[in-house]
Amino acid sequence: MNHHNLAALAADKTAARRPGLVDRLCATPMSRALVFLAFALLVRSIQFGNPVVQPDDQFYLLTGDRLLQGYLPYIDIWDRKPVGLFILFAGIRLLGGDGVIQYQLVATLFAALTACVIGQIALRFTTKPAALIAGLIYLLYLCVFGGEAGQSPVFYNLFTALAALSIVWILDVDRFRSREIALGCGAMALMAVAMQIKYPALFEGAFFGLALLWLAHLRGVRLPGLICLAALWLVIALAPTAAAWGFYAARGYNEAFVYANFTSIFDRGSPPVGVVFMRWFVMVAQMLPLLVAAYISSRPKDAAGRIVALPRHGTQKFVRDWSIVAVGAVMVFGSYYDHYALPMLLPLSIAAAPLLSDFAAGVDFHARHRRLHIPAVAFVAFVAFVLATVAILTHQEGRGRGKAVHAMAAYLKPRLKDCLFVFAAEPILYHLTGSCLPGRWPFPDHLNNRVENNAIGVDPLAEVTRIMAGKPEFVVETESTYSTINWRTWNYMQAQLARDYEKAFVVPVGVHFRIVYRRLKGH
């Protein structure tokens, strides 16, 4: 045996005795789960305790808290989100405290568990290191698109991922019997829960249902059986929504439930075209590295550089098609708020995994190709890290870190004798002060944003006029307007505040000032 062979043998034995750090981190599902949890805590902890991370999160927490106090969503406190989301936040409120860091920790756990499922699915067609990196990139990209706290997709992505994993298990067998039917039922039940957290999960749920039927067909289920399975899975998928609808209808609130949940969304206006285009452009630009990685991964090459087809009914093809559906679902909504991108991250992170490895679709790469993967991993990870850091710091700079809002709440709470009116500020003030609500629409955008002018079931100006007729002692407003301000309600409020109120407390919240107005005596 020559020196080269001996050196190679010694190197092999040393490697066998000393697995690398990455190998140890990737070795077992438990080790990967611990990595995901530690990383999620690390990247999200900067926002822990901040009550103003996102306006939506604030409102979900407020509604969940008031649900425990007997308020009925859509009747006593209005929004168009599914009631399941508010039940989730009500459950979080049972953990104690003021609910802020509690919901952020629960959301972090959901994010880490979703990363675990991403890794498990990616392992079907890539290596353990690549599966680990795919989950880590998902956790970073959540922060890029406003998911560093408790936006609804942070929660429902877990149920969507578990539903996808159920379908992947079916791909492993060439029959469709009771086990596979049960897995299909489980997948639809998981999507039913996802839809009760936010309705856009319907798009992915429909895709999963069709995928299940196609798999049943390929495995020999006849048309009558397919019809029965379709009916069964459809009933399971719609059962929680139907139960919520039935609850409201039985109490005489059928019309209110239908409008809030299903039809009011079509009455919303549109932001200016320039605003929409800029949101779309920023979303696509930030998502581009992940989109490119997913696209390249879906076109694997052999050692000679030739593109090879994906397995016809394999996991990687399923994930590719799922990614197309998820991207398409976001594109059709049109508003392009940053958090609308969060559902796309789930399948795209899985789809991109092969680029993060030197193995894909069962094809061994030549050493030349393997060397190309190292800079690809570094580039995608670096871009995700930079974008996440910039996004979090931008959110903190623009929306504040919470100290000023706590100061406002501390000023208001001992002085409140009636309901606070937050016209253009943070809805979390209702929660932090314990104030009663001045009306059914405590989310400020519903009354001050012209996009909502005809979409809340009441004329916003009439509602603002009604609230101000009650002469609330304190009103909170911002010092400046924005591109979609409802000028009717804004101008009315300026006149009322100038005539009957004085500035009592002014504090900078992010890049804007919030003004607490106090009613003048005798007015």
N, C-alpha and C positions, 0 to 999 in steps of 0.2 A: 504494500500500500504506500503511495507516494505522499509527500508532505502536504500537497493540496488536499488530498482526500482526508488525511488525518486532521488537518485544520478544519475542514468542513464538518467532520464527525464531531470534533470537540465543540465547535460552535453550536451544532445541533443539540448536543447534550447539555451545554450551558443554557441554551434557550429553553430546553425542556425543564431544567431545574429552576430557572429564573423567568417566570412569565413576566412580561412587561406590565407597567401600571395600567395601560389601556386594556390589556387582556384581563387583568384582575377586575377592573371596573365593569367589564362587559360579561364576565364569566357566567353569572346567573341572573335570573329575573329579579331576585331580591337585591343584588348588588346594583343592577341598573336602576331599580326603583329608588334606592337610597341616593344614587347620583342625581336622578331627576328631582327628587324632593329637595336635596341640598341646593341644587342649582336654582330651582324655582324660588326658594327662600332667599337666595343671594340676590337674584336680579330683581325681585319684586319688593324686597324689604325696604327700599328707599321710600316707598309710598305708604308703608304701614302706619296707620293712625291718621293719615291725611284724609279729612272728611270731604275734600273737594277735588278728588282725582278726576271724576267725571260727573256731569250733571245727572246722567241717567242712573248711576249707582246711588246717588243721593236720594233720588225719588223712589227707587226700589226699596231702599232701607226704610224710608219714611212710610211707604205703603205697607210693607211687611209689619212694621211696628203698629200701625193703626189697625191693621187686620186683627191683631191680637187684642186690640181695644174695642173691637166690635164694628169697626168700619167695614162696609161692603164695597169691594172694588166695582167700579162702573156706576155705582149708585151714590155712595157717599164720597168717593174719591175716584176721579175719572182718569183712565188711560186706555190705550188700545193694546197693551201687552196681555198675554194669556194669564189667567189667574194662577196657574202653576208657578210662575215666576215669583209672584207675591207670596204664595204659600212657602216657597223655598226661603225667601228672606224672613218670613215670619218665624220659620224654624230656626234660622240663624239667630234671631233676636232672643230665643230661649237660652242661648249660651251666656247671656248676661252682658254687663258693661253697657256702653252706649251703642254697641253694634258695629262700630266702624272698623276697628281692627279685627273684630270677629268675622265679619263678612270677607275681609281681605285675606285672612288666614284660610278660611274655608275655600275661597276661590283659588288660592295657591295650591291647596291639596287637590282640587279638581284639575288644575292645570298639570300638576305632576303626574296624576293618574292617567290623564289623557296622553302625556308623553310616554308613559309605560305602554299603553296600548299601541301607540304609533310604533314603538320599537318592536313589539310583538308581531305586528303585521309586516313591517319592513323586513323582519328576519326571514320571511317566506321567500325573498328573492335577493337578499344581500347579506353582508357579513354583520357580525355583532358590533364591531366598532362603528360601522355605517349606521346601523339601527340606533345606536346610542346617540350619535351625532345628529341624526334626524330629529330625535326627540328634543335634544338641547336647542336646536335651531328653532323648533316650534315654540319653545318657551321664550326665546329671545324675540321672535317675530310677534308674539302676543303683545309685547310692550311697544313694538313699532306702531301698531294699529289701535292703541287705546285700550288694550286688554290687560294692563298691569294691575288692575283691581278687580271689579266685579261686573264687567259687561256681560250680558246674558250668554253670548257664545262661549265664554270661558267655562260656563257650567254645562251648556247643552252639547258642546263638542265632545265631552266624555261619553255621553249616551250615544251620540252618532258614531264615535269610534268603536264602542263596544258592539253596536249593531253591525258595523262593517266587519269586525272580527268574527262575529257569528256566521256571516256569509262566507268569509274566507275558510272557515272550518268546513263548510259544505263543499267548497271547491276541492277538498282533499279526497272525496269519495266519488264513486261512479254509480251510486244508487240514490234514491230519494225515498226514504222510509220514515218511520216514526221519529227517529232521532233528527233527521233533517227537517221534518215538518216542525218539530219542537224548536229547533234552532231558528227557523223562519219566524215562528211565533215570538220567540224572544227578541229577534231583531226588530220586528214591528212594534213590540211593546216598548222597547227602548226608544224607538223613534216617536212613539206616542208621547212619552215623557218629554223628549226633546221639543216636540211641537207645543207642549204646554209651558215650555220656558220661553220659546219664541217661535212664531208661526212660520218664518222662512225655512225652518227645518223640513217643511213639507216637501220642498224640491228634492232634497236628498232622500227623504223617506219614500217618495214616489219612485225615484231611481232604484233604491234598494228593493222595493216591492217588485218592480219589473224584472230586476236581475234575478230575484228568487224564482219568479215564474219561468224565466228563460232557463235557469238551471234545472228546474223540475221538468220542463219540456225536454231538455237534452238527455235527461236521465230516464226518459220513457213514460212520464206521466201523461195520460190521455187528456183530451179536451174537457170532458166532464170533471175529471180530477183537478185540472187547472182552474176551472171555474169555481169549484168548491174552495180550493186553496186561496184564490184571489178574494173571495167573499170573506173567508176566515181572517186573512191578514188585514183586509180593509177594516173589518169590524174592530180588530185589536188596535189598529193604528188610530182610529177615530174615537175609541171608547172614552178616554179621559176628557177630550173636548166635548163629546156628546153628554157626558155626565155633568160637566160644568154648565153646559147650556141648559140641561134639564133642571139643574138646581135653580137657576135664575128664572127659567120659564115657570116652574112650579110656584114661584113667589110673585108672579105677575110682572117680571122684568124681562120678558122675552125680547121686546123691541130694543131696550137699552143694551142688552147683552149683544145682540146681533149687530147693532150699529157700532159699538165700541170695538168689537172683535173682528168684524168682517167687512163692513161697508164704509166706515169712516175714513179708512186709508185712501179710498178712491176719491174722496172729497178734498184731499190736501192739495195745496197749490205747489208750484215749483219755484225753487230759488232762481235767481238770474242765471242765464246761460253761462256767463263767464265764471260764476262761482262754481257751477256744476262741473264745467270743463276743468277748472283748476283742481278741484277735488279728485276728479278722475285721473288727471295727469299725475298728480302726486301719488295716488294709490298705485297706479301702474308702475311708475318709476321706482317706488320702494319695493314693490313685489317682483320686479324684473329679475333679480338674481335667482330667486326661488323658482320663478316661472321657467327661466332658461335651464336651470338645473333639472327641473322635472321633465322638460321637453327632451333634453339630451339623454336623460336616463331612460326615457321611453323608446329610444332608438339605439340600443346597445350594438356594439361592434365586436367582431371576432378579432383574432390576432392579426389578420391581414388587413384590418381596417374596414371590412365590409359590414354594412348594417344587417343585423339578423332580426327576424320577426319575433315579436313577443309570443309566448305560448298562448294559443287561441283562447283557452278558458282558464288561464292562470291568474294568480293573485295580482301580478304586476299589471296585466291588462285591465283587470277590474278596477284597480286603483287609478289607472290612467283615465278610464271612462268616468269614474267618480269625480276626478279632478275637473274634467271638462264640465260636468253638470254643476259642480260647486262654483266654478268661475262664471259660468253662464247665469246662474241664479243671482249672483251679485251684480252682474252687468245689467240685468233687466230692471233692477230697482231704480236706478237712475240718480238717486241723490248723492251716492258715493261718500257718505260720512266715513271717517277712517275705520270705525268699528265694524262697518259692513263687510270689511275684508276678512274678519276673523274666521268665519267658517271655511274660507278657502285654504287657510293655513294647514288645516288638518290633512286633507288628502295630498296637498302639494308637498308637505314635508315628507310624507311617506313615499310619494312618487319620485322625489329628488334623491332618495337614499342611495341608489346605485352609483350616482356620480361621486358620492362620498366614500366609495369603496373601490376595490380593484377586482370586483367580481359582480357580474350582473347577468340575470336571465340565464344562468347556467353556463356562461361563456367565460373561460379563463382569458384574461388579458395578457398580452405580451408585455414584457418589462417596460417597453417604451410607453405604452398606454398607461401602465401602472404609475409611472412617474408623473404623468399629467394629472392624476387624481389628487396628489398632494397639494399643488397650488389651487386646484378647484375647491377642495375642502377649506383651505385657508381663506380663500377669497370670499366664499359664501358665508363662512362663520364670521369673518372680519366685518363684512358689510352688515350682517344681522346685528352684530354687537354695536357697531357705530350707530346704525339707525335706531336701535333700541335705546341707547344712551341719549342720543339727541332728542328722541321723542319724549322720554321721561323728563329730561331737564326742561324741554320746551313746555310740557304740560305744567310742570311745577312753576315755571316762570310766568306762564300765561294765566293759570287758574289759581295759583297760590299753593302754599304748603299747609294751610289750615289754621295757623296761629291767628290771623286776622279774623277769620270766621268765628273761632272760639271767643275772641275778644268781643265781637258783635253780640254773640249769644250771651256772654257774661253780662254785657250791658243791658240787654233786653229782658232777660229772664226775670229778674226781681222787679221789673217795672211794668210787666204786662198785666193789664187788668181785663183786656178783651183779646180778640184774635189778632195776631200779627198778620199783616198783608205783605207778602214778598212778591212785588210786582216784577222786578227785574234784578234778581240776585239769586243766591244759592238756596234751593229748596230744603237743604239740610238744616236751615235755620229753624224751620217748624219743628224738626225733630230735636235739635239741641236745646231749644228753649221750652219744649213741651207745649207749645202754643196750640190752641184749637185752630181749625182750618176755617178761613173766611168763606169758603165755597167749595164746590166739587172739583175745581180745577186748580190745585195748588202747584202744579208744575208750571213755572212762569212762562215757558215757551208757548203754552196753549193760549195765553192771553196777550202776549206781546210780540208774537211772531206771525207775520202775515201768511206764511205757509199754512198755518192752522186756522186761518180766518173763517173758513166755511166747513171745518172738519171736526168740530168738537161737540156738535149737537146744540149749540147755543151761539148767539152773536157775542163775540168777545167784548165788544164795547158795552153791550147791555149788561154783561156779567160784571165788568169792572165798575160800571155806573152803580149797579146794585150794591157791590161791596163798599164803595166809597160813600154811598148814602147811609150806610151803617156807622159812619164816622169812626173808623179804626184809629186808635191812638197812635200806633206806630206803622209806618210804611217803609219798606226797604227798596231802594232803586239804585241803578247804576248811573254814572255820570255821563255816559255816551251811548250812542245808538250803534247799530250794526246793519249789514246789507239787507236783511230780511225783516227789519222792524215793522211792526204793525203801526203805521202812523196814526190811525184813528185812535187806538187806545193810548199810544204814547203821548200824543198832543193833549188828549183829555187829561191824562195824569199830570202833565206839566202844569196845566192851568189850575187843577185842584191843589197841587202841592204848593204852587206859588201863592195861592190865595189863603189856604187854611193851615199850612204846615210850616215848620221851621226845621233847619238842619240841627240834629241833636248829636250825631256821632258819624264821623267820616273816617274811613279806614281803607288803605289800599289792599285789594285782593287780587293777586297776580298783577296784570298790567292795567287793571281798571280800579277806580275808586267805587266803593259801595257807600251809599249815603242812607243813614237812618233818619227818617223824618218823624218829628213828633207834632201832633196836632196842637195848634195854638189854643190857649184857653179862651173860651167864649165862642169858638167856631164849631 
